[in-house]
């Protein structure tokens, strides 16, 4: 490990500031690992002592953590971490310093001497102390359980207490709203049209309507579509009881439904098998800005996979299903890219709570040219993926 004196200096100052409880945060940016965005170091309080917590922000929007105990090995551990970044900003209650490493390997450290003098000469007082926060903070949800629609849907009681049997559903709803919040900048302001296709019992329909209408104060027009008439009737009754104006539920096939105006947001939770493809096709036909879909029951490819190269997996039924689950969603994302969408697969909730856990997110690019080189490459990628799994002359017609 080739650690420069400048990098050694800023990591030592970070540890010193942490031990003195004068560290606000340290930010490592411009990583060599392109799957990362940055790492933020903050002081946390564990059950035993104060620790440095590294919060890793990944390009796929996931966040992971690693803890460092404050002892004689901490500087070496931070050096190993920081070596993978070209910029290191240390922010303390006494001041700041910055480390940079150019592409040619030239390093510079700014403000370190001044900060070191203050850390060494200025006593720690109530004014310059940065107290560590708890490492076990309670999750702050967008919904708290007291929302009236949660009572009507049987998620919480009249006092706002979420029923034990509905805790997983409550977390799922909140996680979905967090993912919507992440893409708000891609959606219109103040007024929005939304469709929930294959909406089922419509937990998400009510939650998303509540989020935009009652939390964000948007004017909302929203339609849920499902094949089950009794479910649709119940949902309409709940919407009426809640005075959720602009929220309606229709009974019918999503393939035949036409929105009066194209929606900016299409959502779908657990549409079974190729029903997810119907949802995605419909959203694409509307040029929907944002699509959030959590698929369910991937049977189609499992029945018709024709890929000798992967027979060492597909010969085993359980592994074959897992392979086809992942491949189906990957092909769906590839197809969405051919229509000018930026796509990703996200984790919806703790996989211990539901195996139906992958969310497909698609965000429409502005001014996408279907005749461009970008579009040609996307089509090549999609066709190659489909041919790899289904063969060059498939015996069956695949929806995707």
Secondary structure by P-SEA (a helix, b strand, c coil): ccccaaaaaaaaaaaaaaaaccccbbbbcccccccccbbbbbbbbcccbbbbbbbbbcccccccccccccccaaaaaaaaaaccccbbbbbccccbbbbbbcccbbbbbcaaaaaaaaaacccccccccccccccccccccccccccaaaaaaccccccccccccaaaaaaaaaaaaaaaaaaccccccccbbbbbccccccaaaaaaaaaaccccccbbbbbbbbccaaaaaaaaaaaaaaccccbbbbbcccccccccccccbbbbcccccaaaaaaaaaaaaacccbbbbbbcccccccccccccccccccccaaaaaaaaaaaaaaaaaaaaaaaccccccccccccccccccbbbbbbbbcccccccaaaaaaaaaaaaaaaacccccccccccc
